[in-house]
């Protein structure tokens, strides 16, 4: 994979965040413009409901990306898994075709493990283009952290760019859409871990990550 400077990688993460926030923030702006001109009480109530939905979606995305990309959770070594669960479920709450099954029993996990888990779950959820079920599991046995993400649905799309970025074998420059995958690769390299990805012809998408606890 072509080397990516810290500044370039920060730009990639920012670009990904801006891309994901563009829709709900744009909806907020449009809703405010409609509300300013609308006099009908029923239509104004509809506008207010749409504004509330867009505001909630924006807040959920920001909460997730602060934890997955940023320094949310403080500067300690571990993060409460309930915080990660809430951020992930909030991210997908408006996707009625996707069922999220949280299977993490440890009350806390190392910060790097949380970031790997959330970014893999983000990638797997995006791969379920027609919905399906997303299972998220992780265990810290004291010496090793194991993470398993399973995605099953009627159509699964994990293109070569993401697959190669996850495993660090791409020779192309990283783009914003692969920023989460590249972050997973970097975190596992730092932690001396490894990632296994199910083959392209598999009927389900599986990610398995392990690194020192």
N, C-alpha and C positions, 0 to 999 in steps of 0.2 A: 504494500500500500504506500502511496506517495506520502511523505511526511507532511503533517499539518501543524503549523505553529500554534502556540497558545492563543494568540490574538485571532488567527483565522478560525480556530475552533470555537472561540467565544462568539464570533460573528455568525457562525453556522447555527449555534444554539439560539441566538437572538432571532435569526431569520426564521427558524422553525417556530419559535414562540409567537412571533408576529403573524406568521401565516395562520396559525391555529386560532389566534384571537381576532383576526380580521373579520370573520363572519359574525360572531356575536356582538362585537363592538360596532360594526357597520349596521347591524340590526337596531342597536340602541340609537344610533344617530338618525336612522330613517324613522324610527318610532317617534322620536322627539319632534322631528319635522312634521309628521302627520298629526301629532297631538296639538301642535301649535295652531294648525289650520282647521282642525275638526271641531264642529260645534255640537254634533249629535251625541247625546249622552251615552247611548249604547256603543257607538264607535269609539268614543273616548275611553270607555271601560275596556274595550278590546285592545286598544293601544296600550293602556296601562298594564294589561296582562302580558302582552308581548314584550313590553319593556322589562317587566319583572323576570320573565323567562330568559331574556338576553342577559340581564344583569347577573342572574344566577349562573348561567353557563359561563360567562366571563370569569366570575369569581372561582368557579370550580376548576377551570383550566389553569388559572393563575396558582391556585393552591396546589394542584398536581405538579406543575412545572417547577414551582419553588422547591418542592421536595425531590423531584426526579432530576432536575438540572442544577438547582441552586443550593443555598446553605440553610434551608428550612430545617427545623429540628434541632437547631443549636449547633455548637461546635464540639459536642461530646462524641464519644466513640460509637454509641448505640442510639437507635431511634425506636420509639414506641410503635409496634406494628399496627396498633389501632389507628394511629395517624396515617400510616400508609394505606390501610384498608379504606379509610374514609376518603382519602384523596383519590384513590383509584375508582371507587364506586361513584364518587361525584363526577369524575371525568366522563364515565359512560352512562350516567343516569338518564340522559335523554335518548339513548339508543335503545328503543324498546325491543329491538330484535336480538339484543345481546344479553345473555345471562352471565353474570359474574359469580363464580363460586370461590370464596376465600377459604383456603385450607391451611392457614398458618396458625400454629398453636403457641409458638414462642412469644412471650409478651414483648420482647425487644430483639432486635437484630443489629449487627454492625451496620454503620451508615453506608458503607460501600455495597453491602448486600441489599439493602433497601433500594438503593439507586439502580442496581442491576435488575432487581425484581420488577420495579416500576417501569423501567424502560423496556424490558422484555415483554411485560404485559401490554404496554402501549403498542409495541410493534405487532404483537399477536392479535390484539383487538382490532387494529387497523387492517390486518390481513383478512379478517372475517368480513368481507365486503358485503355479504348478504346476511350477516348476523350469525348467531350460533351460540356456543357455550365456551366460556373462558374459565379454565381452572387454574388457580394460583396456589402453589404450595412451596413451603420453605421450612427447613429445619436446621437448627444450630445444635450440634451434639457436643459442643465444647472444644472440639479440635477442627471441625470442618463445617462449613455452611453449604447446604445443598438446596438448590432452587430448581423447581420444575414448573414450567408453564405449558399448558396444553390447550390448544384451540381446535375446536371441531365445528364445522358448519357446512352448508351446501356449496359454498365456493370459498376457497382459501387462496389468497394471492400474496406470495412473498417473492418479490422480484430479485433478480441477480444482484442489483446494487445493494440492497439491504442484506442479502445473504452473505455477500462478500465482505461488506463492512463489518458484520458481526464477527466474522472469523479472521479479519485482518488480512485477507488474501488479495483484495482489489488493488490494481495498479492505477486506477483512475482517481482523480481528486474527489474528495468527499463533498457531497452537496447537502443543502439544509435538510432534505427529506431523510437523509441517512445519518443525521447528527446523533439521534438516540442510539442507533446501532454502533456507531463509532465510539460513543461514550461507554457502552457496555464492554467493547473490546479493550479500551484503555483501562477501565476499572479492573477487569480480570487480569490484564497484564501486570498492573501494579500489585494486585493481591496474589500473584502466582497461581491464578486459577485457570480454568479452561471452560469452554462452551461446546456443547454438542447440539447440532441442529438436525432435525429429521430430514430425510432426502426429499427432493422436489416432488417425487411421485407418491409420497405418503398420503393416505387419506386423512390424516390429522397432522397438525403442526405442533411439534414438540421442541421445547428449549430445555436443556439441562445444564445448569451452571454449578460449578463447585469451586470453592477457594477456602483458604485458611480462615478459621473463625476468630 
